[in-house]
Amino acid sequence: FYALDYLKHKATFSASHIIYKNVSASWTAIWQKRAGTYTDYPSNTETPYEHFTIVNFRTSWSHKTLKAFFEIVNIGNVSYIDLGNIVQPDRWLSAGISFEIGQKDNH
């Protein structure tokens, strides 16, 4: 059914840098073009896929056994359809904390 809706072109660019001491940031930009069409609802018309670009940002902090991050996916709040007629998520945020318990044995 979706055999002709293949990913025709995709480019990913990423960069990471230190902000201050234990704080770092990373950026990712993704440009994508899919071949084929999908059925747009409710108009019920065959629509070609449009290319799209999304930019993601993540900042991380680490200190000994504790790590934290904050991430923004799709900073530009781009609406796009990647496969089928399913609209992909707009901008979303996530954050997390992790820590290690115990010591690592390097033997």
DADADA-V887830 format. One record per residue. N is the residue number from 1. RES is the residue in three letters. D_CENTER is the distance of its C-alpha to the mean C-alpha in whole Angstrom. Layout:
[[N,RES,D_CENTER] [N,RES,D_CENTER]]
This chain:
[[1,PHE,26] [2,TYR,23] [3,ALA,24] [4,LEU,24] [5,ASP,21] [6,TYR,19] [7,LEU,16] [8,LYS,19] [9,HIS,17] [10,LYS,13] [11,ALA,13] [12,THR,10] [13,PHE,12] [14,SER,11] [15,ALA,14] [16,SER,15] [17,HIS,18] [18,ILE,20] [19,ILE,21] [20,TYR,24] [21,LYS,26] [22,ASN,23] [23,VAL,20] [24,SER,18] [25,ALA,15] [26,SER,12] [27,TRP,10] [28,THR,8] [29,ALA,8] [30,ILE,8] [31,TRP,11] [32,GLN,12] [33,LYS,15] [34,ARG,17] [35,ALA,21] [36,GLY,23] [37,THR,23] [38,TYR,22] [39,THR,25] [40,ASP,24] [41,TYR,25] [42,PRO,28] [43,SER,29] [44,ASN,29] [45,THR,29] [46,GLU,27] [47,THR,24] [48,PRO,23] [49,TYR,19] [50,GLU,18] [51,HIS,15] [52,PHE,12] [53,THR,10] [54,ILE,7] [55,VAL,7] [56,ASN,6] [57,PHE,9] [58,ARG,10] [59,THR,14] [60,SER,16] [61,TRP,20] [62,SER,22] [63,HIS,26] [64,LYS,28] [65,THR,26] [66,LEU,24] [67,LYS,21] [68,ALA,18] [69,PHE,15] [70,PHE,13] [71,GLU,10] [72,ILE,9] [73,VAL,5] [74,ASN,7] [75,ILE,10] [76,GLY,12] [77,ASN,12] [78,VAL,12] [79,SER,13] [80,TYR,13] [81,ILE,14] [82,ASP,13] [83,LEU,16] [84,GLY,19] [85,ASN,19] [86,ILE,16] [87,VAL,15] [88,GLN,11] [89,PRO,10] [90,ASP,11] [91,ARG,10] [92,TRP,10] [93,LEU,11] [94,SER,12] [95,ALA,14] [96,GLY,16] [97,ILE,19] [98,SER,21] [99,PHE,24] [100,GLU,26] [101,ILE,30] [102,GLY,33] [103,GLN,33] [104,LYS,32] [105,ASP,35] [106,ASN,34] [107,HIS,37]]
